[in-house]
Amino acid sequence: MKRVLTGAAAGALLAAIPALAFDQASVDALLSTKQCYDCDLTGADLAGADLADVYLTYSNLTGANLGGADLSNGFMSLADFTSADLSNATIDGGNLSQTNLSGATLSNASLAGASLRNASLTGARADGAFLGGAILVRANLRDADFTGADLTGADLTSAIVTGAVFTDADLSGAITERMSFSSAILCRTTMPDGSVNDSGCP
């Protein structure tokens, strides 16, 4: 026997489904003040935006488009960038500690000296990214793609790199205390001591 939803029941069902639209007022406030605490910016289009020195703590930017945006020296601790597009973004000196970047795209982004302490980059794409001097202490880099990335001088102390891809990556001078690359994929990878590791090449 077929069941037909009444208008009221259908409305209640739709109301129970989380909306994926961002709050336009929050976007406008962010662009004008560069401050947005605990804002809903889910799916917002901020491509190419000038957000240098931005304050985005606790904000939700799931699926947001920040491609080519300037987020340098921004304070984004505890923000959620799940599946966000940060390709070609400038995030030099940014504070991304405890930030969720799972599934995010950071291809060719610049994160020189950025703090990603305790951040999650599970499944993130950071191919061609510049992370020179970045702080990745206790960061979760499981299954992330760092193909061709520059991590010279980065601090990877206690980082988790299981399944992470470092093909053609440069780890010269990186700090790798209390962590291991044994479960990572290494191919033409320049290691912290300057040697080249081809153990994971096909």
SULHUCOR-V194882 format. One record per pair of residues at least 6 apart in sequence whose C-alpha atoms are under 7 Angstrom apart, sorted by the first residue. I is the first residue (numbers start at 1). J is the second residue. D is the distance in Angstrom with one decimal. If there is no record, write none. Layout:
# SULHUCOR-V194882
i = {I | I}
j = {J | J}
d = {D | D}
This chain:
# SULHUCOR-V194882
i = {20 | 20 | 21 | 21 | 22 | 22 | 22 | 22 | 22 | 23 | 23 | 26 | 26 | 26 | 27 | 30 | 34 | 34 | 34 | 35 | 35 | 35 | 36 | 36 | 37 | 37 | 37 | 37 | 37 | 38 | 38 | 38 | 39 | 39 | 40 | 40 | 40 | 41 | 41 | 41 | 42 | 42 | 42 | 42 | 42 | 43 | 43 | 43 | 43 | 43 | 44 | 44 | 45 | 45 | 45 | 46 | 46 | 47 | 47 | 47 | 47 | 47 | 48 | 48 | 48 | 48 | 48 | 49 | 49 | 50 | 50 | 51 | 51 | 51 | 52 | 52 | 52 | 52 | 52 | 53 | 53 | 53 | 53 | 53 | 54 | 54 | 54 | 55 | 55 | 55 | 56 | 56 | 56 | 57 | 57 | 57 | 57 | 57 | 58 | 58 | 58 | 59 | 59 | 60 | 60 | 60 | 61 | 61 | 61 | 62 | 62 | 62 | 62 | 62 | 63 | 63 | 63 | 63 | 63 | 64 | 64 | 65 | 65 | 65 | 66 | 66 | 66 | 67 | 67 | 67 | 67 | 67 | 68 | 68 | 68 | 68 | 68 | 69 | 69 | 70 | 70 | 70 | 71 | 71 | 71 | 72 | 72 | 72 | 72 | 72 | 73 | 73 | 73 | 73 | 73 | 74 | 74 | 75 | 75 | 75 | 76 | 76 | 77 | 77 | 77 | 77 | 77 | 78 | 78 | 78 | 79 | 79 | 80 | 80 | 80 | 81 | 81 | 81 | 82 | 82 | 82 | 82 | 82 | 83 | 83 | 83 | 83 | 84 | 84 | 85 | 85 | 85 | 86 | 86 | 86 | 87 | 87 | 87 | 87 | 87 | 88 | 88 | 88 | 89 | 89 | 90 | 90 | 90 | 91 | 91 | 91 | 92 | 92 | 92 | 92 | 92 | 93 | 93 | 93 | 93 | 94 | 94 | 95 | 95 | 95 | 96 | 96 | 96 | 97 | 97 | 97 | 97 | 97 | 98 | 98 | 98 | 98 | 99 | 99 | 100 | 100 | 100 | 101 | 101 | 101 | 102 | 102 | 102 | 102 | 102 | 103 | 103 | 103 | 103 | 104 | 104 | 105 | 105 | 105 | 106 | 106 | 106 | 107 | 107 | 107 | 107 | 107 | 108 | 108 | 108 | 108 | 108 | 109 | 109 | 110 | 110 | 110 | 111 | 111 | 111 | 112 | 112 | 112 | 112 | 112 | 113 | 113 | 113 | 113 | 113 | 114 | 114 | 115 | 115 | 115 | 116 | 116 | 116 | 117 | 117 | 117 | 117 | 117 | 118 | 118 | 118 | 119 | 119 | 120 | 120 | 120 | 121 | 121 | 121 | 122 | 122 | 122 | 122 | 122 | 123 | 123 | 123 | 124 | 124 | 125 | 125 | 125 | 126 | 126 | 126 | 127 | 127 | 127 | 127 | 127 | 128 | 128 | 128 | 128 | 129 | 129 | 130 | 130 | 130 | 131 | 131 | 131 | 132 | 132 | 132 | 132 | 132 | 133 | 133 | 133 | 133 | 134 | 134 | 135 | 135 | 135 | 136 | 136 | 136 | 137 | 137 | 137 | 137 | 137 | 138 | 138 | 138 | 138 | 139 | 139 | 140 | 140 | 140 | 141 | 141 | 141 | 141 | 142 | 142 | 142 | 142 | 142 | 143 | 143 | 143 | 143 | 144 | 144 | 145 | 145 | 145 | 146 | 146 | 146 | 147 | 147 | 147 | 147 | 147 | 148 | 148 | 148 | 149 | 149 | 150 | 150 | 150 | 151 | 151 | 151 | 152 | 152 | 152 | 152 | 152 | 153 | 153 | 153 | 153 | 154 | 154 | 155 | 155 | 155 | 156 | 156 | 156 | 157 | 157 | 157 | 157 | 157 | 158 | 158 | 158 | 159 | 160 | 161 | 161 | 162 | 162 | 163 | 163 | 163 | 164 | 164 | 165 | 165 | 165 | 166 | 166 | 166 | 166 | 167 | 167 | 167 | 167 | 167 | 168 | 168 | 168 | 169 | 169 | 170 | 170 | 170 | 171 | 171 | 171 | 172 | 172 | 172 | 172 | 172 | 173 | 173 | 174 | 185 | 186 | 186 | 186 | 186 | 186 | 187 | 187 | 187 | 187 | 187 | 188 | 188 | 188 | 189 | 189 | 189 | 190 | 190 | 191}
j = {42 | 43 | 42 | 43 | 40 | 41 | 42 | 43 | 44 | 40 | 41 | 36 | 39 | 40 | 41 | 36 | 51 | 54 | 55 | 54 | 55 | 56 | 55 | 56 | 55 | 56 | 57 | 58 | 59 | 57 | 58 | 59 | 59 | 60 | 59 | 60 | 61 | 60 | 61 | 64 | 60 | 61 | 62 | 63 | 64 | 61 | 62 | 63 | 64 | 65 | 64 | 65 | 64 | 65 | 66 | 65 | 66 | 65 | 66 | 67 | 68 | 69 | 66 | 67 | 68 | 69 | 70 | 69 | 70 | 69 | 70 | 69 | 70 | 71 | 70 | 71 | 72 | 73 | 74 | 71 | 72 | 73 | 74 | 75 | 71 | 74 | 75 | 74 | 75 | 76 | 75 | 76 | 79 | 75 | 76 | 77 | 78 | 79 | 77 | 78 | 79 | 79 | 80 | 79 | 80 | 81 | 80 | 81 | 84 | 80 | 81 | 82 | 83 | 84 | 81 | 82 | 83 | 84 | 85 | 84 | 85 | 84 | 85 | 86 | 85 | 86 | 89 | 85 | 86 | 87 | 88 | 89 | 86 | 87 | 88 | 89 | 90 | 89 | 90 | 89 | 90 | 91 | 90 | 91 | 94 | 90 | 91 | 92 | 93 | 94 | 91 | 92 | 93 | 94 | 95 | 94 | 95 | 94 | 95 | 96 | 95 | 96 | 95 | 96 | 97 | 98 | 99 | 97 | 98 | 99 | 99 | 100 | 99 | 100 | 101 | 100 | 101 | 104 | 100 | 101 | 102 | 103 | 104 | 102 | 103 | 104 | 105 | 104 | 105 | 104 | 105 | 106 | 105 | 106 | 109 | 105 | 106 | 107 | 108 | 109 | 107 | 108 | 109 | 109 | 110 | 109 | 110 | 111 | 110 | 111 | 114 | 110 | 111 | 112 | 113 | 114 | 111 | 112 | 113 | 114 | 114 | 115 | 114 | 115 | 116 | 115 | 116 | 119 | 115 | 116 | 117 | 118 | 119 | 116 | 117 | 118 | 119 | 119 | 120 | 119 | 120 | 121 | 120 | 121 | 124 | 120 | 121 | 122 | 123 | 124 | 121 | 122 | 123 | 124 | 124 | 125 | 124 | 125 | 126 | 125 | 126 | 129 | 125 | 126 | 127 | 128 | 129 | 126 | 127 | 128 | 129 | 130 | 129 | 130 | 129 | 130 | 131 | 130 | 131 | 134 | 130 | 131 | 132 | 133 | 134 | 131 | 132 | 133 | 134 | 135 | 134 | 135 | 134 | 135 | 136 | 135 | 136 | 139 | 135 | 136 | 137 | 138 | 139 | 137 | 138 | 139 | 139 | 140 | 139 | 140 | 141 | 140 | 141 | 144 | 140 | 141 | 142 | 143 | 144 | 142 | 143 | 144 | 144 | 145 | 144 | 145 | 146 | 145 | 146 | 149 | 145 | 146 | 147 | 148 | 149 | 146 | 147 | 148 | 149 | 149 | 150 | 149 | 150 | 151 | 150 | 151 | 154 | 150 | 151 | 152 | 153 | 154 | 152 | 153 | 154 | 155 | 154 | 155 | 154 | 155 | 156 | 155 | 156 | 159 | 155 | 156 | 157 | 158 | 159 | 157 | 158 | 159 | 160 | 159 | 160 | 159 | 160 | 161 | 159 | 160 | 161 | 164 | 160 | 161 | 162 | 163 | 164 | 162 | 163 | 164 | 165 | 164 | 165 | 164 | 165 | 166 | 165 | 166 | 169 | 165 | 166 | 167 | 168 | 169 | 167 | 168 | 169 | 169 | 170 | 169 | 170 | 171 | 170 | 171 | 174 | 170 | 171 | 172 | 173 | 174 | 172 | 173 | 174 | 175 | 174 | 175 | 174 | 175 | 176 | 174 | 175 | 176 | 175 | 176 | 177 | 178 | 179 | 177 | 178 | 179 | 179 | 179 | 181 | 184 | 183 | 184 | 183 | 184 | 185 | 184 | 185 | 184 | 185 | 186 | 185 | 186 | 187 | 189 | 185 | 186 | 187 | 188 | 189 | 187 | 188 | 189 | 189 | 190 | 189 | 190 | 191 | 190 | 191 | 192 | 190 | 191 | 192 | 193 | 194 | 192 | 193 | 192 | 200 | 197 | 198 | 199 | 200 | 201 | 197 | 198 | 199 | 200 | 201 | 196 | 197 | 198 | 196 | 197 | 198 | 196 | 197 | 197}
d = {6.2 | 6.9 | 6.2 | 6.5 | 5.7 | 4.7 | 4.8 | 6.1 | 5.8 | 5.8 | 6.2 | 6.9 | 6.3 | 6.9 | 6.7 | 5.6 | 6.0 | 4.7 | 6.2 | 5.8 | 4.6 | 6.3 | 6.0 | 5.2 | 7.0 | 5.5 | 5.4 | 6.2 | 6.0 | 6.3 | 4.5 | 4.1 | 4.5 | 6.1 | 6.1 | 5.1 | 6.9 | 5.5 | 4.8 | 6.9 | 5.9 | 4.7 | 4.8 | 6.0 | 5.7 | 6.6 | 6.1 | 4.7 | 4.0 | 6.7 | 4.7 | 6.2 | 6.0 | 4.8 | 6.8 | 5.5 | 4.9 | 5.5 | 4.4 | 4.7 | 5.9 | 5.6 | 6.6 | 6.1 | 4.6 | 4.0 | 6.9 | 4.7 | 6.3 | 6.1 | 5.0 | 6.9 | 5.3 | 4.9 | 5.5 | 4.6 | 4.8 | 6.2 | 5.9 | 6.6 | 6.1 | 4.9 | 4.1 | 6.9 | 6.6 | 4.5 | 6.1 | 6.0 | 4.9 | 6.1 | 6.2 | 4.7 | 6.6 | 6.6 | 4.8 | 5.2 | 5.7 | 5.3 | 7.0 | 5.0 | 4.3 | 4.9 | 6.3 | 6.0 | 4.8 | 6.8 | 5.6 | 4.9 | 6.8 | 6.0 | 4.9 | 4.7 | 6.0 | 5.6 | 7.0 | 6.3 | 4.9 | 4.1 | 6.9 | 4.8 | 6.3 | 6.0 | 4.9 | 6.8 | 5.5 | 4.9 | 6.9 | 5.6 | 4.6 | 4.8 | 5.8 | 5.6 | 6.9 | 6.3 | 4.7 | 4.1 | 6.9 | 4.8 | 6.3 | 5.9 | 4.8 | 6.5 | 5.7 | 4.7 | 6.9 | 5.7 | 4.2 | 4.7 | 5.9 | 5.5 | 6.7 | 6.1 | 4.6 | 4.2 | 6.9 | 4.7 | 6.1 | 6.1 | 4.9 | 6.9 | 5.6 | 5.1 | 5.9 | 4.7 | 4.9 | 5.9 | 5.6 | 6.6 | 5.0 | 4.5 | 5.1 | 6.5 | 6.0 | 4.8 | 6.7 | 5.6 | 4.9 | 6.6 | 6.0 | 5.0 | 4.9 | 5.8 | 5.6 | 6.3 | 4.5 | 4.0 | 6.9 | 4.8 | 6.3 | 6.0 | 4.9 | 6.8 | 5.5 | 4.9 | 6.8 | 5.7 | 4.5 | 4.6 | 5.9 | 5.4 | 6.3 | 4.9 | 4.2 | 4.8 | 6.4 | 5.9 | 4.9 | 6.6 | 5.7 | 4.8 | 6.9 | 6.0 | 4.4 | 4.6 | 6.0 | 5.6 | 6.8 | 6.2 | 5.0 | 4.3 | 4.7 | 6.3 | 6.0 | 4.9 | 6.8 | 5.5 | 4.9 | 6.9 | 5.8 | 4.5 | 4.6 | 5.9 | 5.5 | 6.9 | 6.2 | 4.8 | 4.2 | 4.8 | 6.4 | 6.0 | 5.0 | 6.7 | 5.6 | 4.8 | 6.7 | 5.9 | 4.6 | 4.6 | 5.8 | 5.5 | 6.9 | 6.3 | 4.8 | 4.2 | 4.8 | 6.3 | 5.9 | 4.7 | 6.4 | 5.6 | 4.5 | 6.6 | 6.0 | 4.6 | 4.8 | 5.7 | 5.5 | 6.9 | 6.3 | 4.5 | 4.1 | 6.9 | 4.8 | 6.3 | 5.8 | 4.7 | 6.5 | 5.8 | 4.9 | 6.7 | 6.3 | 5.0 | 5.0 | 5.9 | 5.8 | 6.9 | 6.3 | 4.6 | 4.2 | 6.8 | 4.8 | 6.2 | 5.9 | 4.7 | 6.7 | 5.6 | 5.0 | 6.7 | 6.0 | 5.0 | 4.8 | 6.1 | 5.7 | 6.3 | 4.9 | 4.4 | 4.8 | 6.3 | 5.9 | 4.7 | 6.5 | 5.8 | 5.0 | 6.4 | 6.2 | 5.2 | 4.9 | 5.9 | 5.6 | 6.4 | 4.8 | 4.3 | 4.7 | 6.3 | 5.9 | 4.9 | 6.8 | 5.6 | 5.0 | 6.9 | 5.9 | 4.6 | 4.6 | 5.7 | 5.5 | 7.0 | 6.3 | 4.8 | 4.3 | 4.8 | 6.4 | 5.9 | 4.8 | 6.5 | 5.7 | 4.8 | 6.7 | 6.1 | 4.8 | 4.8 | 5.7 | 5.6 | 6.4 | 4.7 | 4.2 | 6.9 | 4.7 | 6.3 | 5.9 | 4.9 | 6.8 | 5.5 | 4.9 | 6.6 | 6.1 | 5.1 | 4.8 | 5.9 | 5.7 | 6.3 | 4.7 | 4.3 | 6.9 | 4.8 | 6.4 | 6.0 | 4.9 | 6.9 | 7.0 | 5.5 | 4.9 | 6.4 | 6.1 | 4.9 | 4.8 | 5.7 | 5.4 | 6.3 | 4.4 | 4.2 | 6.9 | 4.7 | 6.3 | 5.8 | 4.8 | 6.8 | 5.5 | 5.0 | 6.5 | 6.2 | 5.1 | 4.7 | 5.8 | 5.7 | 6.3 | 4.6 | 4.4 | 4.8 | 6.5 | 5.9 | 4.9 | 6.8 | 5.7 | 4.9 | 6.8 | 6.1 | 4.9 | 4.8 | 5.7 | 5.6 | 6.4 | 4.6 | 4.1 | 6.7 | 4.7 | 6.2 | 5.8 | 4.6 | 6.7 | 7.0 | 5.6 | 5.1 | 6.2 | 5.0 | 4.7 | 5.9 | 6.3 | 6.4 | 4.9 | 4.8 | 5.9 | 6.9 | 6.6 | 5.8 | 4.9 | 5.2 | 5.9 | 4.8 | 6.4 | 5.0 | 6.0 | 6.2 | 4.7 | 6.6 | 5.9 | 5.2 | 6.8 | 6.3 | 6.9 | 5.4 | 4.5 | 5.9 | 5.6 | 6.2 | 4.9 | 4.9 | 5.1 | 6.4 | 6.1 | 4.8 | 6.7 | 5.6 | 5.0 | 5.0 | 6.2 | 5.6 | 4.1 | 6.3 | 5.6 | 4.6 | 6.5 | 5.1 | 5.2 | 6.1 | 5.9 | 5.9 | 4.7 | 6.9 | 6.0 | 4.2 | 6.2 | 5.1 | 4.7 | 5.8 | 5.6 | 5.1 | 5.3 | 5.1 | 6.7 | 4.5 | 6.4 | 6.8}
